[in-house]
Amino acid sequence: MHPSLRALGFSLIELLVTLAIVSVLSSLAIPRFMAYRTRSAQSEAKTTLGLLVKTEIAYYSEAETFTDDLGRLGLDLTGNPRYVYGFTSDNLPGPSGRNDTAELAAGGSTSFSTSKMIDSYGVVLAEGDLPPAVVTSTDFTAGAVGNADFDATLDQWTVNRHGQYVAVVDDVDNGVSP
């Protein structure tokens, strides 16, 4: 090959080596990015469940009982949450039909959107998807369910009145329950 032509471009071997390096780096980076993104969705769930604990405790200090009525708690999320939050019970102080955020939004008195509260098939999440989360007059466990990484496994969390979080189904770890 003439020396002046060599300086005008890259050889096929150089391009293939570069492509191989980029491919290997991408195969390492993309799964890590997806895990990071999923963990950030889980932090949304933990933060909102923490807020739910604080509002329950504040309600208890005034009413001397806990409630599963999110309307009474004054819980109003903003933005476009990925998770449904609330309780599977609906009896304190009486049936309200507002014991989870999906029902609260259906009532039309909220400022958040439910468009991301769906499973991987586009089906809207509801109370039946929540992990067991019940309220009694002296104790409660709140739940959250969402599709953190767009697969068929739903991410499910609970928190009790002491602020102890439990990953019922951890979607980051491919649905493995701890």
Residue pairs with C-beta under 8 A, 6 or more apart in sequence:
10 18
34 149
35 172
37 149
38 148
38 149
38 155
38 171
38 172
39 172
41 82
41 83
41 146
41 148
41 149
41 155
42 148
42 155
42 157
42 171
42 172
44 81
44 82
44 83
45 82
45 83
45 85
45 144
45 146
45 155
45 157
46 157
46 159
46 165
48 77
48 81
48 83
48 85
48 144
49 85
49 142
49 144
49 157
49 158
49 159
49 165
50 159
50 163
51 75
52 73
52 75
52 85
52 142
52 159
53 142
53 159
53 161
53 163
55 73
55 74
55 75
56 66
56 67
56 73
56 140
56 142
56 161
57 161
59 66
59 67
59 72
59 73
60 66
65 92
65 93
65 137
65 138
66 92
66 135
66 136
66 137
66 138
66 139
66 140
66 161
67 73
67 92
67 93
67 135
68 86
68 87
68 89
68 90
68 91
68 92
68 96
68 99
68 134
68 135
68 140
69 92
69 93
69 96
69 98
69 99
70 85
70 86
70 98
70 99
70 100
70 101
70 103
70 104
71 96
71 98
71 104
71 107
71 109
72 93
72 96
75 85
75 101
75 104
76 110
76 111
76 112
77 85
77 101
77 110
77 111
77 112
78 111
78 112
79 112
79 113
80 112
80 113
80 115
80 116
81 101
81 112
81 116
81 117
81 146
82 116
82 117
82 146
82 147
82 148
83 101
83 117
83 125
83 144
83 145
83 146
83 155
84 100
84 101
84 102
84 117
84 125
84 126
84 127
84 129
84 130
84 144
84 145
84 146
85 100
85 101
85 142
85 143
85 144
86 99
86 100
86 101
86 102
86 103
86 104
86 127
86 130
86 133
86 142
86 143
87 99
87 100
87 130
87 133
87 134
87 135
87 140
87 141
87 142
87 143
88 99
88 127
88 130
88 131
88 132
88 133
88 134
88 143
89 99
89 133
89 134
89 135
90 96
90 97
90 99
90 127
91 135
92 135
92 136
92 137
97 103
97 107
98 104
98 107
99 127
100 126
100 127
100 130
101 110
101 112
101 114
101 117
102 114
102 117
102 124
102 125
102 126
102 127
103 126
103 127
104 110
105 112
105 113
105 114
114 124
116 146
117 124
117 125
117 146
118 124
118 125
118 147
119 125
119 129
119 147
119 152
119 154
120 147
120 150
120 151
120 152
125 145
125 146
125 147
125 154
129 145
129 154
129 156
130 143
130 144
130 145
130 156
131 143
131 145
131 156
131 157
131 158
131 168
131 169
132 141
132 143
132 158
133 140
133 141
133 142
133 143
133 158
134 140
134 141
135 141
139 160
139 161
140 160
140 161
141 158
141 159
141 160
141 161
142 158
142 159
142 160
143 156
143 157
143 158
143 168
144 155
144 156
144 157
144 158
145 154
145 155
145 156
145 157
146 154
146 155
147 154
147 155
147 171
148 155
148 171
148 172
149 155
149 171
149 172
151 171
153 169
153 171
153 174
153 175
154 169
154 171
155 167
155 169
155 170
155 171
155 172
156 167
156 168
156 169
157 165
157 166
157 167
157 168
158 165
158 166
158 168
159 165
159 166
166 178
167 177
167 178
168 177
169 175
169 176
169 177
170 176
170 177
170 178
